[in-house]
Amino acid sequence: MNILTALAQHPPARIALQDPQQVVTYRDLPGRIDERARQLAGIACAGLALDNGVEWVLWDLAALKAGTVLVPLPPFFTQAQTQHALQSSGCAALISATGVSPLPFAPVSLPEGTAKITYTSGTTGTPKGVCLPWTAMENVAQSIVSTLGPDLAGIHCSVLPLGVLLENVAGVYAGLLAGATIILPALGDFGPQYSFLHAQLKQTRATSAIVVPEILRSLMAQLVRLGPLDDLKFIAVGGSKVDPGLVLRARMSGLPVYEGYGLSECASVVSLNAPGHDKPGTTGRVLPHVETKIENGEIVIRNPGFLGYVGADHHGPYPTGDLGTIDPEGFLCVTGRKKNVLITSYGRNVSPEWVESVLLAQPDIAQAFVYGDAQPHLSALIVPARADADIDGAVERANTELPDYARIGHAIPTAPFTPQDGTLTGNGRLRRQNILATRTAPEPQRRTS
């Protein structure tokens, strides 16, 4: 079902969107969208630069109504990355807090059917524009609704930036299809390092939220101090590899956490654990509309949904670059990135994401980056979870869970990895080449013979 059509199927008096400044019911939502769609008439492509809030969603849906290609601009982009996204996509206008302003960029040729261009910095500095049709995003949203069932139609609190596809599609679109109330605090309302997340979830009585592992660990620490969040029914965690121990500890603390896996090229979510079909240690069963296979250890999506990148169309299956397996029950397990595999000087192949997930299961460790290509032992940059954290003890405990060839021989404390300093993507993934270049000594070249 088309998202705009679905809005009319829900109780008119139910709140659809809410932030500290305004409340919009399902009755009023179509009219508010139409007001903004008229302002976008004739604009082929527009950038969207707003903080999380009702206005972000209204303009997003207005672009759908007007047939305007939308380019959401994540708040963690640098000025140069923002400029690149606007210019390379040929944005004719920018939607900001001051309204719709013209831009001087010439139009560019985009794949036919493009409705949204999501720019992801990934592991490189220059954002790459993924061109998505509305059908791809709606397929994901509808699959999430069918997977989670009617419990989704509660109160969803948007925690991640709306410029991130995961929150935009899996949070807002799925919520609106299900008839949920979407609560949209400004990102600043969550405090530094999401230190006020517990307060926001409790105040809004949220039943669902989407987080990345780093935010989940912060919420778990807040839960110890501030008590349970009894209204929560579902928390999706993804964006980077999650250790099964973290999920189990979160559940033991009272948080209903379920791991998922997604890609921008697949319009966000590919697989998801959920109540009734859940296996910690996996990223869940592949969503109903997705076709996938494993080729030489790599996850390949047969029907990714995206149309290509800005400047390059795409047709056919999409090799994800992620290593993984599918078990006999259909659960997908992502083990690491194909290009990130380290080969020690003893010739052992090690996925750094695997070792990092074991390290991150230790409460004293907030972030970890494992490296050591062509070295006899692996090393790790460790961000302590707090000032009195026992890093050496945490690494020793993690090493007992790892085979000899994957153990950490040298652990080095470091400052937090953040999107602002270029060491982290907006989805919480490590930008490995940047970290190697700025925080470690040069590694020797891998021998090729």
C-alpha positions as CSV (number, residue, x, y, z in Angstrom):
1,M,0.0,0.0,0.0
2,N,1.3,3.5,-0.9
3,I,2.2,5.4,2.3
4,L,0.1,8.4,1.4
5,T,-2.9,6.2,0.7
6,A,-2.4,4.4,4.0
7,L,-2.7,7.6,6.1
8,A,-6.5,7.7,5.4
9,Q,-7.0,4.2,6.7
10,H,-6.1,5.1,10.4
11,P,-8.4,6.6,13.0
12,P,-8.6,10.4,12.2
13,A,-8.2,11.6,15.7
14,R,-5.0,9.5,16.4
15,I,-1.8,11.5,16.7
16,A,0.4,10.8,13.7
17,L,3.4,13.1,14.3
18,Q,4.4,14.9,17.4
19,D,7.4,17.0,18.6
20,P,7.7,19.7,21.3
21,Q,6.4,22.4,18.9
22,Q,3.4,20.7,17.2
23,V,1.0,17.8,17.0
24,V,-0.5,16.5,13.8
25,T,-3.3,13.9,13.7
26,Y,-3.9,11.5,10.9
27,R,-7.0,13.6,9.9
28,D,-4.8,16.7,9.5
29,L,-1.7,15.1,8.0
30,P,-2.8,15.0,4.3
31,G,-3.6,18.7,4.3
32,R,-0.2,19.6,5.9
33,I,1.6,17.5,3.3
34,D,-0.4,19.2,0.5
35,E,0.6,22.7,1.8
36,R,4.3,21.8,1.4
37,A,3.9,19.9,-1.8
38,R,2.5,23.0,-3.5
39,Q,5.7,24.8,-2.6
40,L,7.7,22.1,-4.3
41,A,5.8,22.1,-7.5
42,G,8.1,22.2,-10.5
43,I,11.3,21.5,-8.4
44,A,12.9,18.3,-9.8
45,C,15.3,17.7,-6.9
46,A,15.7,19.3,-3.5
47,G,17.9,18.9,-0.5
48,L,16.5,18.6,3.0
49,A,18.5,20.1,5.9
50,L,16.4,20.1,9.0
51,D,16.7,18.8,12.6
52,N,14.6,15.8,13.6
53,G,11.0,17.0,14.0
54,V,7.5,17.0,12.5
55,E,8.6,19.4,9.7
56,W,11.3,16.9,8.5
57,V,8.6,14.3,8.0
58,L,6.1,16.7,6.4
59,W,8.6,17.9,3.8
60,D,9.7,14.3,3.2
61,L,6.2,13.2,2.4
62,A,5.5,16.4,0.5
63,A,8.3,15.6,-1.9
64,L,6.7,12.2,-2.6
65,K,3.4,14.0,-3.3
66,A,5.0,16.6,-5.6
67,G,7.2,14.1,-7.4
68,T,10.4,15.9,-6.2
69,V,13.5,13.8,-5.8
70,L,14.6,14.4,-2.2
71,V,18.2,14.4,-0.9
72,P,18.2,14.2,2.9
73,L,21.3,15.7,4.5
74,P,22.5,14.0,7.6
75,P,23.5,16.4,10.4
76,F,26.9,14.7,10.8
77,F,28.0,15.6,7.2
78,T,30.8,18.1,6.9
79,Q,30.2,21.2,4.9
80,A,32.2,19.7,2.0
81,Q,30.2,16.5,2.1
82,T,26.9,18.5,2.1
83,Q,28.1,20.6,-0.8
84,H,29.1,17.4,-2.7
85,A,25.7,15.8,-2.1
86,L,23.7,18.9,-3.3
87,Q,25.9,19.5,-6.3
88,S,26.3,15.9,-7.6
89,S,22.6,15.2,-7.4
90,G,21.7,18.5,-9.1
91,C,19.6,19.9,-6.3
92,A,17.6,22.9,-7.5
93,A,16.5,23.9,-4.0
94,L,17.2,23.5,-0.3
95,I,14.6,22.9,2.3
96,S,15.7,24.4,5.7
97,A,14.4,26.1,8.7
98,T,13.9,29.3,6.6
99,G,11.8,27.6,4.0
100,V,12.6,26.6,0.4
101,S,15.6,28.4,-1.1
102,P,16.9,28.1,-4.7
103,L,20.3,26.6,-5.4
104,P,22.6,27.3,-8.4
105,F,23.3,23.7,-9.3
106,A,22.6,22.3,-12.8
107,P,20.3,19.3,-13.1
108,V,21.9,15.9,-13.6
109,S,20.7,12.7,-15.2
110,L,19.3,10.3,-12.6
111,P,18.0,6.8,-13.0
112,E,14.4,6.8,-14.0
113,G,12.1,6.4,-11.1
114,T,14.4,7.9,-8.5
115,A,12.4,9.4,-5.6
116,K,15.1,9.7,-2.9
117,I,18.9,9.9,-3.0
118,T,20.5,8.8,0.3
119,Y,24.1,9.8,0.6
120,T,26.2,7.5,2.7
121,S,29.8,8.2,3.6
122,G,30.4,4.5,4.3
123,T,34.1,3.9,4.9
124,T,35.3,6.7,2.6
125,G,35.2,10.5,2.8
126,T,33.2,11.3,-0.3
127,P,29.5,10.5,0.1
128,K,28.0,8.2,-2.5
129,G,24.5,8.8,-3.6
130,V,22.2,5.7,-3.6
131,C,19.1,6.3,-5.9
132,L,16.0,4.7,-4.5
133,P,12.4,4.4,-5.9
134,W,9.4,4.8,-3.6
135,T,8.5,1.2,-4.2
136,A,11.8,0.0,-2.6
137,M,11.2,2.0,0.5
138,E,7.6,1.0,0.8
139,N,8.4,-2.7,0.3
140,V,10.8,-2.5,3.3
141,A,8.2,-0.6,5.4
142,Q,5.5,-3.0,4.6
143,S,7.7,-6.1,5.3
144,I,8.5,-4.7,8.7
145,V,4.9,-4.1,9.5
146,S,4.0,-7.7,8.4
147,T,7.0,-9.1,10.4
148,L,6.3,-7.3,13.6
149,G,2.5,-7.4,13.5
150,P,0.0,-5.0,15.1
151,D,2.2,-4.3,18.1
152,L,4.2,-1.8,15.9
153,A,1.2,0.5,15.9
154,G,2.0,2.1,19.3
155,I,4.4,5.0,20.0
156,H,7.6,5.1,18.0
157,C,10.3,7.5,19.3
158,S,12.8,8.5,16.5
159,V,16.2,8.3,18.1
160,L,18.5,8.3,15.1
161,P,18.8,11.2,12.7
162,L,16.0,11.2,10.1
163,G,18.6,11.7,7.4
164,V,19.7,8.1,8.1
165,L,17.7,5.7,6.0
166,L,17.2,3.3,8.9
167,E,15.2,5.8,10.9
168,N,13.5,7.3,7.9
169,V,12.2,4.1,6.4
170,A,12.1,1.5,9.2
171,G,11.0,3.9,11.8
172,V,8.8,6.6,10.2
173,Y,7.4,4.9,7.1
174,A,6.8,1.6,8.8
175,G,5.2,3.4,11.7
176,L,2.9,5.4,9.5
177,L,1.8,2.4,7.5
178,A,0.9,0.7,10.8
179,G,-0.9,3.7,12.2
180,A,1.6,4.5,14.9
181,T,2.3,7.8,16.7
182,I,5.7,9.0,15.7
183,I,7.4,11.1,18.4
184,L,10.2,13.3,17.0
185,P,12.4,15.0,19.6
186,A,15.2,17.3,18.3
187,L,18.5,15.5,18.3
188,G,19.8,17.9,20.9
189,D,17.1,16.8,23.3
190,F,18.8,13.4,23.7
191,G,21.8,15.2,25.3
192,P,25.6,14.5,24.7
193,Q,26.2,10.8,23.8
194,Y,22.4,10.2,24.2
195,S,22.7,10.7,28.0
196,F,19.0,11.8,28.2
197,L,17.7,8.9,26.0
198,H,16.1,7.2,29.0
199,A,14.3,10.3,30.0
200,Q,13.0,10.9,26.5
201,L,11.7,7.3,26.2
202,K,10.1,7.4,29.6
203,Q,8.5,10.8,29.0
204,T,7.1,9.8,25.6
205,R,6.0,6.3,26.8
206,A,7.6,5.0,23.6
207,T,6.8,1.4,22.7
208,S,9.5,1.1,20.0
209,A,12.8,2.7,19.0
210,I,15.8,2.0,16.7
211,V,19.4,2.3,17.9
212,V,22.9,1.5,17.0
213,P,25.1,-0.6,19.4
214,E,26.8,2.4,21.0
215,I,23.5,4.0,21.9
216,L,22.2,0.7,23.2
217,R,25.2,0.5,25.6
218,S,24.5,4.0,26.8
219,L,20.8,3.2,27.4
220,M,21.8,0.1,29.4
221,A,23.9,2.2,31.7
222,Q,21.1,4.7,32.2
223,L,18.7,1.9,33.0
224,V,20.8,0.8,36.0
225,R,20.6,4.3,37.4
226,L,17.1,5.3,36.4
227,G,15.0,2.2,36.4
228,P,13.0,0.2,33.9
229,L,11.2,1.4,30.8
230,D,8.0,-0.6,31.1
231,D,6.3,0.7,27.9
232,L,9.0,-0.5,25.5
233,K,8.0,-3.5,23.5
234,F,10.6,-3.5,20.7
235,I,14.1,-2.0,20.2
236,A,15.8,-2.7,16.9
237,V,19.6,-2.5,17.0
238,G,21.8,-2.5,13.9
239,G,24.2,-0.4,11.9
240,S,27.3,-2.5,12.9
241,K,28.0,-6.0,14.2
242,V,26.4,-6.8,17.5
243,D,27.8,-9.3,19.9
244,P,25.2,-11.8,21.1
245,G,26.3,-11.2,24.6
246,L,25.3,-7.5,24.4
247,V,21.8,-8.5,23.2
248,L,21.4,-11.0,26.0
249,R,22.6,-8.6,28.7
250,A,20.2,-5.9,27.3
251,R,17.3,-8.4,27.6
252,M,18.3,-9.4,31.1
253,S,18.2,-5.7,32.1
254,G,14.7,-5.5,30.8
255,L,15.2,-4.1,27.3
256,P,13.3,-5.9,24.4
257,V,16.3,-5.8,22.0
258,Y,16.3,-7.4,18.6
259,E,19.2,-7.3,16.1
260,G,18.7,-6.6,12.4
261,Y,20.8,-6.0,9.3
262,G,20.4,-3.5,6.4
263,L,22.0,-1.7,3.5
264,S,21.3,1.6,1.8
265,E,21.2,-0.2,-1.5
266,C,18.3,-2.3,-0.1
267,A,16.4,0.8,1.2
268,S,17.6,0.0,4.8
269,V,16.5,-3.3,6.5
270,V,17.3,-6.7,4.9
271,S,16.7,-9.0,7.9
272,L,15.3,-8.7,11.4
273,N,14.8,-10.7,14.5
274,A,11.4,-10.2,16.1
275,P,9.2,-11.6,18.8
276,G,8.2,-15.1,17.7
277,H,11.1,-15.6,15.3
278,D,14.3,-14.7,17.1
279,K,17.8,-16.1,17.3
280,P,20.4,-14.0,19.2
281,G,23.7,-14.2,17.3
282,T,22.0,-13.8,14.0
283,T,20.5,-10.7,12.3
284,G,17.2,-12.5,11.9
285,R,15.2,-13.9,9.0
286,V,15.4,-12.1,5.7
287,L,12.3,-9.8,5.2
288,P,9.5,-11.3,3.0
289,H,10.2,-9.2,0.0
290,V,14.0,-9.8,-0.1
291,E,15.7,-12.6,-2.1
292,T,19.3,-13.4,-1.0
293,K,21.9,-16.1,-1.4
294,I,25.5,-16.8,-0.2
295,E,28.2,-16.9,-2.9
296,N,31.7,-17.8,-1.8
297,G,30.9,-16.7,1.7
298,E,29.5,-13.3,0.5
299,I,25.9,-12.1,1.0
300,V,24.4,-11.4,-2.4
301,I,21.0,-9.7,-2.7
302,R,19.2,-10.8,-5.8
303,N,16.6,-8.0,-5.8
304,P,18.2,-5.0,-4.0
305,G,15.6,-2.5,-5.1
306,F,17.9,0.5,-5.7
307,L,18.3,1.9,-9.2
308,G,22.0,2.7,-9.0
309,Y,24.3,5.4,-7.8
310,V,24.3,9.1,-8.9
311,G,26.1,8.8,-12.2
312,A,25.9,5.0,-12.5
313,D,22.8,2.8,-13.1
314,H,22.6,-0.6,-11.5
315,H,20.9,-3.7,-12.7
316,G,20.8,-7.2,-11.4
317,P,22.0,-8.8,-8.1
318,Y,24.0,-6.8,-5.6
319,P,27.1,-8.3,-3.9
320,T,27.0,-6.7,-0.5
321,G,30.7,-7.1,0.4
322,D,29.5,-8.6,3.7
323,L,30.5,-12.1,4.7
324,G,27.7,-14.3,6.2
325,T,25.8,-17.5,6.4
326,I,22.2,-18.6,6.4
327,D,21.3,-21.4,8.8
328,P,18.8,-24.2,8.1
329,E,16.0,-22.2,9.8
330,G,16.6,-19.3,7.5
331,F,18.4,-16.9,10.0
332,L,21.1,-14.7,8.5
333,C,24.4,-14.3,10.3
334,V,26.7,-11.5,9.2
335,T,30.3,-12.3,10.2
336,G,32.2,-9.3,8.8
337,R,33.2,-7.3,5.8
338,K,35.0,-9.1,2.9
339,K,37.4,-6.2,2.4
340,N,38.2,-5.8,6.1
341,V,39.5,-9.4,6.6
342,L,43.0,-9.3,8.3
343,I,45.6,-11.9,7.4
344,T,48.1,-12.3,10.2
345,S,51.8,-13.1,9.6
346,Y,50.9,-16.7,10.5
347,G,48.5,-16.8,7.6
348,R,45.3,-16.8,9.7
349,N,42.2,-14.9,8.3
350,V,40.4,-12.9,11.0
351,S,37.3,-10.7,10.6
352,P,37.9,-7.7,12.8
353,E,34.2,-7.1,13.3
354,W,34.0,-10.5,15.1
355,V,36.8,-9.7,17.5
356,E,35.4,-6.2,18.1
357,S,32.0,-7.6,18.9
358,V,33.5,-9.8,21.6
359,L,35.4,-6.8,23.0
360,L,32.3,-4.7,23.0
361,A,30.4,-7.3,25.1
362,Q,32.6,-6.2,28.0
363,P,30.9,-3.4,30.0
364,D,34.2,-1.5,30.5
365,I,34.7,-1.0,26.7
366,A,32.6,1.6,24.8
367,Q,34.2,1.3,21.4
368,A,36.9,-0.9,19.9
369,F,38.9,-1.0,16.6
370,V,40.9,-4.1,15.8
371,Y,43.8,-4.1,13.4
372,G,47.0,-5.9,12.7
373,D,47.2,-7.0,9.0
374,A,50.5,-8.9,8.4
375,Q,51.4,-8.8,12.1
376,P,51.9,-11.8,14.4
377,H,49.3,-10.5,16.9
378,L,46.2,-8.3,16.6
379,S,46.1,-4.9,18.2
380,A,43.1,-2.9,19.4
381,L,42.3,0.8,20.0
382,I,40.0,0.8,23.0
383,V,37.6,3.6,24.1
384,P,36.9,3.2,27.8
385,A,33.3,3.2,28.9
386,R,34.1,5.4,31.9
387,A,37.1,7.0,33.6
388,D,37.7,4.1,36.0
389,A,37.2,1.3,33.4
390,D,39.5,-1.7,33.7
391,I,40.6,-2.0,30.1
392,D,43.3,-4.6,30.7
393,G,41.0,-6.8,32.6
394,A,38.3,-6.4,30.0
395,V,40.6,-7.4,27.1
396,E,41.9,-10.4,29.1
397,R,38.3,-11.6,29.7
398,A,37.5,-11.1,26.0
399,N,40.6,-13.0,25.0
400,T,39.5,-16.1,26.9
401,E,36.5,-16.3,24.5
402,L,38.7,-16.1,21.4
403,P,41.0,-18.6,19.7
404,D,44.8,-17.9,20.0
405,Y,45.1,-16.5,16.5
406,A,42.3,-13.9,17.2
407,R,43.4,-12.7,20.6
408,I,44.4,-9.1,21.3
409,G,48.1,-8.8,22.0
410,H,48.2,-5.0,22.4
411,A,45.4,-2.8,23.6
412,I,45.7,1.0,23.4
413,P,43.3,3.5,25.0
414,T,42.1,6.2,22.6
415,A,39.6,9.0,22.4
416,P,36.0,8.2,21.2
417,F,35.3,7.6,17.5
418,T,32.8,10.1,16.2
419,P,31.2,11.2,12.9
420,Q,32.5,14.7,13.6
421,D,36.2,13.6,13.5
422,G,35.6,11.3,10.5
423,T,36.2,8.0,12.3
424,L,32.6,6.9,12.5
425,T,29.7,6.9,10.0
426,G,26.3,8.2,11.0
427,N,25.1,4.6,11.4
428,G,27.8,3.9,13.9
429,R,30.2,2.0,11.6
430,L,33.9,2.5,12.0
431,R,35.6,4.3,9.1
432,R,38.6,2.0,9.1
433,Q,40.9,3.7,6.7
434,N,40.5,7.0,8.4
435,I,41.3,5.4,11.8
436,L,44.3,3.6,10.4
437,A,45.5,6.9,8.9
438,T,45.0,9.1,11.9
439,R,45.3,7.0,15.0
440,T,47.7,4.1,14.4
441,A,51.3,3.6,13.2
442,P,51.6,2.6,9.6
443,E,51.1,-1.1,9.0
444,P,53.5,-3.1,6.8
445,Q,52.3,-4.0,3.3
446,R,50.7,-7.4,3.0
447,R,52.8,-9.8,1.1
448,T,51.3,-11.0,-2.1
449,S,53.5,-14.0,-2.8
